[in-house]
């Protein structure tokens, strides 16, 4: 026989009795998400046995949390983030969820504030997109927010960034960042290039770290000696690509190819080359990363690494609301090369100058 209702029984008590998470109990009680029949039965039995009563206010909060997810990007107009955000929004709409999109503008402090804001808006899941800083204090603070969100029945989803630390309750979907960089560098090496300038950054950002690691691994496997002077770290943007190649040409560019760490950097490299009368790929081969639309708009069209950006967003949205055991909570999607017209055999003359 069910016991009489008890005001002292908590959601955590029901979860412990049923052998599930508090998030699962919330979903069974709110009725807004599909839950396995046996799991639902265990939760219902525990509710009856313990006499748990969900008050009206808690029920309203559960419904509001279940209906909204949030996504934090660095910049809403940057194509890399924009296409991921579109994937999140479209999948959220299919799932009947509202989607709040916010921009950190590259600030770690603002990113933390936005997670707090989304929690205050009762978001059932928060998606953090793009690389993260190698900063222990930041990781500690974000881990605290991940735990708080989990305690409230939500999920912190990392999209395209590494884990915070062991034991932190997050979900993640990422792509083979290092593998893509290895493949595009290997493509340049197969054409005979041995002096390849790497242009991009910023330093200590995980995206840059993985791409540079893949670049270095390809060089080492082909017996090419690593040269720190060929690595130019700064920003993922056209302005940095333009300024860097302009400066290198002024000094005399002792490289036959440029690995632009994303397609936006490649745009700046192209602009600087055109201003200096440098032919791509006759004088200088160029490759990029991400395969956003500008890669096909450049002339010559840019060879690059394709990242399934919208698919990343869709998977991240699904992880926000997936019941435990229904999806892999740590997934990796592949990248592939898109070879176009920006690579040729290396020139045989000396350094390039503007």
C-alpha positions as a printed NumPy array, in Angstrom:
array([[  0.   ,   0.   ,   0.   ],
       [  1.345,   3.495,  -0.773],
       [  2.342,   5.457,   2.256],
       [  0.671,   8.731,   3.104],
       [  2.16 ,  11.849,   1.522],
       [  5.169,  13.188,   3.356],
       [  6.391,  16.756,   3.033],
       [  9.852,  15.634,   4.147],
       [ 10.453,  13.373,   1.13 ],
       [ 12.662,  14.985,  -1.529],
       [ 13.308,  14.373,  -5.189],
       [ 16.722,  12.971,  -4.235],
       [ 15.02 ,  10.434,  -1.925],
       [ 12.862,   9.208,  -4.8  ],
       [ 15.878,   9.016,  -7.111],
       [ 17.856,   6.956,  -4.592],
       [ 14.962,   4.571,  -4.031],
       [ 14.444,   4.072,  -7.778],
       [ 18.161,   3.842,  -8.583],
       [ 18.053,   6.698, -11.099],
       [ 19.18 ,  10.315, -11.298],
       [ 17.148,  13.229,  -9.998],
       [ 16.91 ,  14.424, -13.625],
       [ 15.156,  11.187, -14.573],
       [ 12.711,  11.546, -11.699],
       [ 11.944,  15.11 , -12.82 ],
       [ 11.264,  13.95 , -16.354],
       [  8.959,  11.163, -15.247],
       [  6.998,  13.558, -13.066],
       [  6.824,  16.353, -15.643],
       [  5.818,  13.944, -18.424],
       [  7.548,  16.029, -21.096],
       [ 10.194,  13.499, -22.169],
       [ 10.077,   9.839, -23.165],
       [ 11.43 ,   7.553, -20.452],
       [ 11.96 ,   3.796, -20.69 ],
       [  8.921,   1.865, -19.452],
       [ 10.815,  -0.03 , -16.751],
       [ 12.53 ,   3.148, -15.532],
       [  9.217,   4.987, -15.377],
       [  7.719,   2.088, -13.423],
       [ 10.562,   2.147, -10.86 ],
       [ 10.2  ,   5.879, -10.353],
       [  6.424,   5.671, -10.046],
       [  6.729,   2.864,  -7.512],
       [  9.235,   4.865,  -5.466],
       [  6.962,   7.914,  -5.55 ],
       [  4.048,   5.824,  -4.282],
       [  6.095,   4.02 ,  -1.653],
       [  7.639,   7.187,  -0.241],
       [  4.506,   9.273,  -0.596],
       [  6.342,  11.989,  -2.536],
       [  4.21 ,  14.957,  -3.57 ],
       [  5.446,  17.368,  -6.242],
       [  4.129,  20.822,  -5.427],
       [  2.679,  23.076,  -8.087],
       [  5.604,  25.479,  -8.083],
       [  8.135,  22.705,  -8.588],
       [  6.005,  21.242, -11.369],
       [  5.908,  24.589, -13.152],
       [  9.678,  24.945, -12.855],
       [ 10.19 ,  21.461, -14.252],
       [  8.007,  22.258, -17.247],
       [  9.823,  25.529, -17.937],
       [ 13.232,  23.893, -17.611],
       [ 12.198,  21.09 , -19.956],
       [ 11.123,  23.513, -22.682],
       [ 14.282,  25.6  , -23.17 ],
       [ 17.93 ,  25.033, -24.033],
       [ 20.682,  27.619, -24.349],
       [ 23.747,  27.902, -26.549],
       [ 26.785,  30.098, -25.907],
       [ 28.997,  30.978, -28.883],
       [ 31.834,  33.443, -29.239],
       [ 30.319,  35.423, -32.107],
       [ 26.924,  34.943, -33.771],
       [ 28.099,  36.212, -37.194],
       [ 31.225,  34.059, -37.457],
       [ 30.27 ,  31.176, -39.82 ],
       [ 31.897,  28.465, -37.678],
       [ 29.654,  29.355, -34.743],
       [ 26.689,  30.357, -36.884],
       [ 26.34 ,  26.976, -38.568],
       [ 26.628,  25.108, -35.273],
       [ 23.998,  27.415, -33.78 ],
       [ 21.734,  26.752, -36.75 ],
       [ 22.052,  23.017, -36.162],
       [ 21.163,  23.47 , -32.492],
       [ 18.172,  25.696, -33.238],
       [ 16.745,  23.443, -35.958],
       [ 17.038,  20.285, -33.86 ],
       [ 15.601,  22.09 , -30.834],
       [ 12.606,  23.162, -32.915],
       [ 12.074,  19.559, -34.037],
       [ 12.123,  18.511, -30.371],
       [  9.627,  21.211, -29.452],
       [ 12.161,  23.258, -27.508],
       [ 12.888,  26.967, -27.389],
       [ 16.515,  27.922, -28.045],
       [ 18.308,  30.906, -26.505],
       [ 21.497,  31.929, -28.352],
       [ 24.044,  34.125, -26.574],
       [ 27.53 ,  35.429, -27.44 ],
       [ 30.521,  35.555, -25.09 ],
       [ 32.617,  37.78 , -27.398],
       [ 35.629,  35.671, -26.482],
       [ 35.481,  36.528, -22.778],
       [ 35.827,  33.694, -20.249],
       [ 34.173,  35.833, -17.588],
       [ 31.213,  36.616, -19.815],
       [ 30.848,  32.938, -20.713],
       [ 30.534,  32.095, -17.023],
       [ 27.99 ,  34.881, -16.571],
       [ 25.941,  33.619, -19.521],
       [ 25.769,  30.107, -18.087],
       [ 24.453,  31.638, -14.87 ],
       [ 21.919,  33.67 , -16.844],
       [ 20.697,  30.611, -18.734],
       [ 20.341,  28.694, -15.473],
       [ 18.299,  31.598, -14.125],
       [ 16.072,  31.281, -17.195],
       [ 15.554,  27.605, -16.292],
       [ 17.334,  26.23 , -19.372],
       [ 17.232,  22.437, -19.326],
       [ 20.605,  22.298, -21.072],
       [ 23.429,  24.699, -21.845],
       [ 25.72 ,  24.165, -24.844],
       [ 29.188,  25.732, -24.878],
       [ 30.578,  25.958, -28.413],
       [ 34.169,  26.194, -29.623],
       [ 37.587,  25.991, -28.05 ],
       [ 38.218,  26.694, -24.388],
       [ 41.066,  28.458, -22.627],
       [ 43.779,  26.523, -20.812],
       [ 42.967,  28.232, -17.526],
       [ 42.62 ,  26.265, -14.278],
       [ 40.583,  28.946, -12.536],
       [ 38.115,  29.093, -15.421],
       [ 37.77 ,  25.29 , -15.528],
       [ 37.113,  25.164, -11.796],
       [ 34.38 ,  27.797, -12.043],
       [ 32.739,  26.15 , -15.039],
       [ 32.872,  22.764, -13.293],
       [ 30.947,  24.302, -10.383],
       [ 28.275,  25.457, -12.811],
       [ 28.122,  22.052, -14.473],
       [ 27.447,  20.444, -11.085],
       [ 24.816,  23.023, -10.198],
       [ 23.06 ,  22.504, -13.51 ],
       [ 23.114,  18.724, -13.018],
       [ 21.673,  19.114,  -9.506],
       [ 18.821,  21.092, -11.067],
       [ 18.097,  18.328, -13.586],
       [ 19.892,  19.896, -16.559],
       [ 23.026,  19.196, -18.591],
       [ 26.119,  21.131, -19.602],
       [ 27.082,  20.071, -23.136],
       [ 30.559,  20.794, -24.495],
       [ 30.55 ,  21.195, -28.272],
       [ 33.969,  21.126, -29.924],
       [ 35.935,  21.519, -26.709],
       [ 37.784,  19.181, -24.293],
       [ 36.418,  17.939, -20.942],
       [ 36.647,  20.175, -17.889],
       [ 38.146,  17.486, -15.625],
       [ 37.445,  13.974, -14.398],
       [ 34.182,  13.538, -12.562],
       [ 32.514,  16.722, -13.778],
       [ 28.959,  15.95 , -15.006],
       [ 29.106,  17.113, -18.625],
       [ 28.192,  15.689, -22.009],
       [ 30.191,  16.373, -25.148],
       [ 30.218,  16.197, -28.909],
       [ 33.46 ,  16.984, -30.684],
       [ 35.203,  16.491, -34.005],
       [ 38.587,  15.093, -34.98 ],
       [ 40.363,  18.433, -34.806],
       [ 43.877,  17.047, -34.681],
       [ 43.172,  14.441, -37.361],
       [ 41.937,  17.089, -39.79 ],
       [ 45.088,  19.158, -39.304],
       [ 47.228,  16.052, -39.793],
       [ 45.422,  15.264, -43.049],
       [ 45.629,  18.742, -44.587],
       [ 49.323,  19.063, -43.667],
       [ 49.956,  15.635, -45.172],
       [ 48.291,  16.879, -48.374],
       [ 50.813,  19.733, -48.587],
       [ 53.686,  17.372, -47.851],
       [ 52.51 ,  14.996, -50.596],
       [ 52.883,  17.885, -53.051],
       [ 56.502,  18.341, -51.995],
       [ 56.198,  21.207, -49.505],
       [ 58.666,  21.121, -46.619],
       [ 58.552,  24.74 , -45.439],
       [ 54.976,  25.309, -44.272],
       [ 53.993,  28.385, -42.282],
       [ 51.24 ,  27.839, -39.715],
       [ 49.133,  30.995, -39.225],
       [ 46.431,  31.191, -36.556],
       [ 45.683,  30.981, -32.894],
       [ 45.123,  32.183, -30.248],
       [ 47.683,  30.551, -28.012],
       [ 46.351,  28.284, -25.218],
       [ 42.991,  27.899, -26.956],
       [ 42.143,  24.216, -27.3  ],
       [ 41.162,  24.499, -30.983],
       [ 44.554,  25.953, -31.851],
       [ 46.37 ,  23.447, -29.636],
       [ 44.796,  20.432, -31.367],
       [ 45.294,  21.806, -34.873],
       [ 48.915,  22.66 , -34.237],
       [ 49.456,  19.194, -32.722],
       [ 48.063,  17.518, -35.854],
       [ 50.218,  19.746, -38.06 ],
       [ 53.32 ,  18.863, -36.075],
       [ 52.556,  15.14 , -36.087],
       [ 52.296,  15.144, -39.888],
       [ 55.634,  16.923, -40.238],
       [ 57.324,  14.485, -37.878],
       [ 55.929,  11.44 , -39.667],
       [ 57.316,  12.774, -42.952],
       [ 60.726,  13.452, -41.443],
       [ 60.427,  17.251, -41.596],
       [ 62.299,  19.084, -38.84 ],
       [ 60.069,  21.278, -36.679],
       [ 60.819,  25.001, -36.925],
       [ 59.287,  27.35 , -34.347],
       [ 59.934,  30.29 , -36.674],
       [ 57.221,  28.968, -39.006],
       [ 54.519,  29.089, -36.329],
       [ 52.637,  32.389, -36.046],
       [ 50.029,  32.459, -33.287],
       [ 47.442,  35.177, -32.826],
       [ 43.76 ,  35.101, -33.77 ],
       [ 41.276,  33.124, -35.85 ],
       [ 40.414,  35.919, -38.274],
       [ 41.118,  37.561, -41.63 ],
       [ 42.795,  40.588, -40.061],
       [ 45.42 ,  38.403, -38.39 ],
       [ 45.999,  36.388, -41.578],
       [ 46.482,  39.567, -43.59 ],
       [ 48.8  ,  41.225, -41.074],
       [ 50.904,  38.092, -40.611],
       [ 51.513,  37.359, -44.289],
       [ 52.16 ,  41.03 , -45.005],
       [ 54.857,  41.108, -42.318],
       [ 56.382,  37.826, -43.481],
       [ 56.573,  39.012, -47.091],
       [ 58.211,  42.242, -45.956],
       [ 60.917,  40.213, -44.198],
       [ 61.172,  37.574, -46.92 ],
       [ 58.891,  34.547, -46.604],
       [ 61.013,  31.397, -46.357],
       [ 58.036,  29.061, -46.872],
       [ 56.299,  27.612, -49.91 ],
       [ 52.916,  27.014, -48.277],
       [ 50.644,  28.41 , -45.575],
       [ 48.392,  26.357, -43.336],
       [ 45.786,  28.92 , -42.307],
       [ 44.315,  27.566, -39.07 ],
       [ 40.805,  28.404, -40.246],
       [ 39.198,  29.664, -43.448],
       [ 38.84 ,  33.198, -42.083],
       [ 42.613,  33.396, -41.626],
       [ 42.98 ,  32.126, -45.194],
       [ 40.881,  35.06 , -46.434],
       [ 43.425,  37.468, -44.947],
       [ 46.309,  35.489, -46.406],
       [ 44.714,  35.699, -49.859],
       [ 44.227,  39.467, -49.511],
       [ 47.86 ,  40.033, -48.509],
       [ 49.106,  37.832, -51.346],
       [ 47.022,  39.727, -53.897],
       [ 48.267,  43.083, -52.641],
       [ 51.871,  41.854, -52.963],
       [ 51.386,  40.372, -56.429],
       [ 51.902,  36.833, -55.104],
       [ 50.241,  34.05 , -57.085],
       [ 48.243,  31.33 , -55.309],
       [ 49.125,  28.511, -55.806],
       [ 51.934,  29.348, -58.275],
       [ 54.106,  31.179, -55.732],
       [ 52.421,  30.09 , -52.526],
       [ 50.078,  27.212, -51.714],
       [ 47.398,  27.873, -49.08 ],
       [ 45.063,  25.574, -47.135],
       [ 42.445,  26.303, -44.488],
       [ 40.18 ,  24.605, -41.967],
       [ 36.366,  24.427, -41.399],
       [ 35.046,  24.587, -45.015],
       [ 32.685,  27.489, -44.485],
       [ 31.119,  29.06 , -47.623],
       [ 33.936,  31.568, -48.17 ],
       [ 36.22 ,  28.646, -49.095],
       [ 34.384,  28.3  , -52.429],
       [ 34.145,  32.064, -52.959],
       [ 37.904,  32.641, -52.879],
       [ 39.842,  32.494, -56.147],
       [ 41.429,  30.077, -56.474],
       [ 38.978,  28.039, -54.423],
       [ 40.45 ,  26.997, -51.102],
       [ 41.469,  23.449, -50.176],
       [ 40.412,  22.924, -46.584],
       [ 39.154,  20.557, -43.871],
       [ 35.402,  20.087, -43.716],
       [ 33.86 ,  20.05 , -40.252],
       [ 30.199,  18.883, -40.003],
       [ 29.151,  22.036, -38.186],
       [ 25.373,  21.691, -38.362],
       [ 25.597,  18.033, -37.378],
       [ 27.634,  19.039, -34.322],
       [ 24.859,  21.441, -33.364],
       [ 22.122,  18.876, -33.865],
       [ 23.938,  16.29 , -31.76 ],
       [ 24.549,  18.859, -29.027],
       [ 20.847,  19.726, -28.888],
       [ 19.94 ,  16.052, -28.577],
       [ 22.432,  15.569, -25.74 ],
       [ 20.764,  18.407, -23.827],
       [ 17.634,  16.337, -23.332],
       [ 18.636,  12.697, -23.915],
       [ 17.806,  10.199, -21.199],
       [ 20.804,   8.335, -19.741],
       [ 21.658,   5.338, -21.879],
       [ 19.754,   6.477, -24.974],
       [ 22.71 ,   8.273, -26.609],
       [ 26.484,   8.212, -26.195],
       [ 27.158,  11.152, -23.919],
       [ 30.651,  11.662, -25.377],
       [ 30.607,  11.512, -29.16 ],
       [ 33.161,  12.398, -31.841],
       [ 32.339,  13.076, -35.476],
       [ 34.841,  12.87 , -38.302],
       [ 36.345,  15.509, -40.557],
       [ 37.399,  15.148, -44.186],
       [ 39.47 ,  16.98 , -46.764],
       [ 37.892,  19.068, -49.495],
       [ 40.575,  19.487, -52.161],
       [ 40.133,  22.383, -54.559],
       [ 42.575,  24.667, -56.381],
       [ 44.854,  26.349, -53.852],
       [ 47.704,  23.806, -53.711],
       [ 50.431,  23.105, -56.259],
       [ 54.042,  21.942, -56.246],
       [ 56.384,  24.283, -54.361],
       [ 58.156,  27.068, -56.219],
       [ 61.871,  26.577, -56.903],
       [ 62.966,  30.176, -56.28 ],
       [ 64.068,  31.683, -52.952],
       [ 62.104,  33.608, -50.306],
       [ 59.066,  35.581, -51.384],
       [ 59.104,  39.332, -50.834],
       [ 56.436,  41.99 , -51.205]])
